[in-house]
Amino acid sequence: MIDNARKDYPGVHMNRFERDFTGEAKLEYGDADFMILEPGAYVLCAVTGEKIPLNQLRYWSSELQEAFKDAQAATKRWLEIHSEPGMQT
């Protein structure tokens, strides 16, 4: 009976564990952790635009609310924001 309900209502999930977490997640970044606002499989790097799987997310800015794929991307963004105008990096 449940199987028929699933066929009749595609996209309807019977419980919270059946959701499709394949898209982009929406997160709120804290200083030491993040909170998932909208479930998904990945976030986008603010510098490169690359997909970062949530289980590999290690670098973000709580100040800017942005995610970064690695330390180099995080440093690049930090320098963009905190460098003085006209200063080469």
Secondary structure, 3 states (H helix, E strand, C coil): CHHHHHHHCCCCCCCHHHCCCCCECEEEECCCCEEEEECCCEEEECCCCCEEEHHHCCEEECCCCEEECCHHHHHHHHHHHHCCCCCCC
